Amino acid sequence: MELFVSHESSQNKEKAFILAKEFDLKFISQEAIDKRKYNQSYFFIYQSKHSFIRKGLGKLSKDIYCNFLDWSVSFDDPLLSRCLKGLPDKFMALDATAGFGKDALEIAKNPKCKSLLLIEREKWLFYLLQEGINNAADKDLLQLINKFSIENIDSFEHLSKTRKNYDLIYIDPMFSGVGKSKAKRAIQTLRDLTQEAETEGLLDLAIKRSSKRVIVKRHKNSKFLEDIKPSHSIKGKVVRYDIYNSS
């Protein structure tokens, strides 16, 4: 599904046009949008401090962005938290498929986590990540966000070049076509707008670059990534975490 770049205020038109070129996406000026024609299209709406993704332009359309403040207090993933048990103090982690950064924030909540590198290859998504991090002002949230560093690169390329070993590497390749119900809005947006990552060899490389553990998030009915059997799995109602221990 196609993503367009636009704006709401005329003052933001020029910057939105520049970003469209940087993202290699099509720019459509707000005044030129036919709401009926683009009712089911996705738009990256540029604002000076709070850009967002929106599907359609109707009154019921809701903004999608990196809402770290809300996630820090209203979201928790007990299954993922269980996967982190046993990691060493001051562990260093890498999220190879950062997306909107929601799972990365959950990892950062672990008091043993010292640092977390978020890798995101999509330029528009990387922009939203950077903006979400820059907008973090809450004192408690900053304690988590300050663990973050981000990089706009393909995760396989990064792991191939780096000499650094991470205690934990987290991989969440988008899964689709499994199950009947649609995912939550932000996840469905990622499925619609991001190309399914070429993960061939990524898990094998991650295991080599991880000194302690690799965690792979899958749909509960999906096959093992790269057909590599994990050390063990933790399964929920919808998702399954496959855990690969390196030592």
C-alpha positions in Angstrom: 0.0 0.0 0.0 1.3 3.4 -0.9 2.3 6.2 1.5 2.1 9.8 0.6 3.6 12.9 2.3 1.5 15.9 3.0 0.9 18.7 5.6 -1.9 20.4 7.4 -0.6 24.0 7.8 0.6 25.9 4.7 3.7 26.8 6.7 4.8 23.2 6.7 4.3 22.7 2.9 7.9 23.3 1.9 9.4 21.0 4.6 6.9 18.3 3.7 7.9 18.5 0.1 11.6 18.2 1.1 10.9 15.2 3.3 9.0 13.5 0.5 12.2 13.6 -1.6 14.3 12.4 1.3 11.9 9.5 1.9 11.5 8.8 -1.8 7.8 9.1 -1.5 5.2 11.1 -3.5 4.2 14.5 -2.2 0.6 15.7 -2.3 -0.3 19.2 -1.2 -3.1 19.3 1.3 -5.3 21.5 -0.9 -4.9 19.1 -3.8 -6.0 16.0 -2.0 -9.3 14.4 -3.2 -10.6 12.9 0.1 -12.8 10.4 -1.7 -10.0 9.2 -4.0 -7.5 8.8 -1.1 -10.0 7.7 1.6 -8.1 4.4 2.2 -4.6 5.8 1.5 -1.9 6.4 4.1 -0.4 9.8 4.7 2.7 11.0 6.5 1.6 14.3 7.8 4.5 16.6 8.6 4.3 19.0 11.6 7.2 20.9 13.1 7.2 18.9 16.3 4.7 16.1 16.0 4.5 14.4 12.6 2.2 11.3 12.3 0.7 8.7 10.0 -2.9 8.8 9.1 -5.0 6.4 7.1 -7.6 8.4 5.1 -8.6 12.0 5.9 -12.0 11.5 7.4 -13.1 12.6 10.9 -12.6 9.1 12.3 -9.0 8.8 11.2 -6.6 8.6 14.1 -3.0 9.7 14.3 -0.3 7.1 14.5 3.1 8.0 15.9 5.7 7.1 18.5 3.7 7.7 21.6 6.4 6.8 24.1 4.8 8.7 27.0 1.5 6.8 26.7 3.2 3.5 26.2 5.5 3.9 29.2 2.5 4.0 31.6 -0.3 2.1 29.8 1.4 -0.7 28.0 3.3 -3.7 29.2 4.2 -7.1 27.7 4.6 -9.6 30.5 5.6 -12.3 28.0 8.5 -10.2 26.7 9.5 -9.3 30.2 9.7 -13.0 31.0 12.0 -13.5 28.0 14.5 -11.0 29.6 15.0 -13.0 32.8 18.5 -14.1 33.5 20.2 -11.5 31.4 23.3 -9.9 33.1 23.4 -6.6 34.9 24.0 -3.7 32.5 23.1 -5.7 29.5 23.5 -4.1 26.0 20.7 -4.8 23.5 19.9 -4.3 19.9 16.4 -4.2 18.4 17.0 -5.2 14.8 13.4 -4.3 13.7 12.5 -1.2 15.7 9.3 -0.1 14.0 7.6 2.5 16.2 9.8 1.5 19.2 7.1 0.0 21.4 8.9 -3.3 22.1 12.2 -1.4 22.5 10.6 0.6 25.3 9.5 -2.5 27.0 13.0 -3.9 26.9 14.3 -0.6 28.3 12.0 -0.9 31.3 14.1 -3.8 32.5 16.3 -2.3 35.2 19.3 -4.4 34.1 19.2 -2.8 30.6 22.1 -0.4 30.1 21.7 0.5 26.4 19.6 -0.3 23.5 20.3 0.3 19.8 17.2 0.6 17.6 17.7 -0.3 14.0 15.1 0.9 11.4 15.7 0.9 7.7 12.6 2.8 6.6 13.5 6.5 6.4 10.0 7.8 7.2 9.7 5.5 10.2 13.2 6.4 11.4 12.1 10.0 11.3 9.1 9.3 13.5 11.4 7.4 15.9 13.8 10.3 16.1 11.0 12.8 16.6 9.4 10.6 19.3 12.7 10.4 21.2 13.3 14.2 20.8 9.8 14.9 22.2 10.3 12.9 25.3 10.3 15.3 28.3 8.7 13.3 31.2 11.4 12.6 33.9 10.5 8.9 34.3 10.2 8.4 30.5 13.6 10.0 29.9 15.2 7.4 32.2 14.1 4.8 29.6 14.6 6.9 26.4 18.2 7.9 27.4 19.1 4.2 27.0 18.2 4.5 23.3 20.4 5.1 20.3 19.0 4.8 16.8 20.4 4.0 13.4 18.9 4.2 9.9 20.3 1.1 8.3 19.4 -2.5 7.3 19.9 -4.7 10.4 21.7 -7.4 8.4 24.1 -4.8 7.1 24.7 -3.5 10.5 25.4 -6.9 12.1 27.6 -7.8 9.2 29.8 -4.8 9.7 29.9 -4.3 13.5 32.5 -5.9 15.7 30.4 -5.4 18.7 28.7 -8.2 20.4 25.3 -7.6 22.1 24.0 -9.4 25.1 20.6 -9.4 23.6 19.3 -9.1 20.0 15.6 -8.7 19.4 14.0 -9.5 16.1 10.3 -8.9 15.2 9.8 -9.6 11.5 6.4 -8.6 10.4 4.2 -11.6 10.0 1.1 -11.6 7.8 -1.4 -14.0 6.5 -1.7 -15.8 9.8 -5.0 -15.6 11.7 -8.3 -14.1 10.7 -8.4 -10.8 12.7 -6.7 -7.6 11.8 -3.9 -6.4 14.0 -4.0 -3.2 16.2 -3.8 0.0 14.2 0.0 0.7 14.5 1.0 -2.9 13.7 -1.4 -3.0 10.8 0.1 0.2 9.5 3.5 -1.4 9.6 2.3 -4.4 7.8 0.6 -2.3 5.1 3.5 0.1 4.6 6.7 -1.7 5.1 8.1 -4.4 2.8 8.5 -7.7 4.5 12.1 -7.7 5.6 14.4 -10.1 3.9 15.4 -12.1 7.0 17.3 -14.9 5.3 20.5 -15.3 7.3 19.6 -12.6 9.9 18.8 -15.0 12.7 21.9 -17.0 12.1 24.0 -13.8 12.1 22.3 -12.5 15.2 23.1 -15.7 17.1 26.8 -15.2 16.2 26.7 -11.5 17.3 24.8 -12.1 20.5 26.8 -13.1 23.6 23.8 -14.2 25.6 20.4 -14.4 23.8 18.4 -13.7 20.7 14.6 -13.3 21.0 12.4 -13.6 17.9 8.7 -12.6 18.0 6.4 -14.7 15.9 2.7 -15.4 15.5 1.9 -18.4 17.6 1.2 -20.5 14.5 4.2 -19.4 12.5 7.1 -21.7 11.7 10.4 -21.0 13.3 12.4 -18.2 11.6 14.8 -19.7 9.1 13.6 -23.1 10.3 16.1 -22.8 13.3 14.7 -24.5 16.4 14.9 -22.2 19.5 16.3 -23.2 22.9 12.7 -22.7 24.1 9.6 -20.7 23.5 7.1 -18.6 25.5 3.7 -18.6 23.9 0.7 -16.3 24.4 -2.8 -16.1 22.9 -1.5 -14.5 19.7 2.2 -14.3 19.7 5.1 -16.6 20.5 8.6 -15.6 21.6 11.3 -18.0 20.4 14.4 -17.7 22.6 17.9 -18.7 21.3 20.5 -18.9 24.0 24.1 -18.2 22.9 25.7 -19.4 26.1 
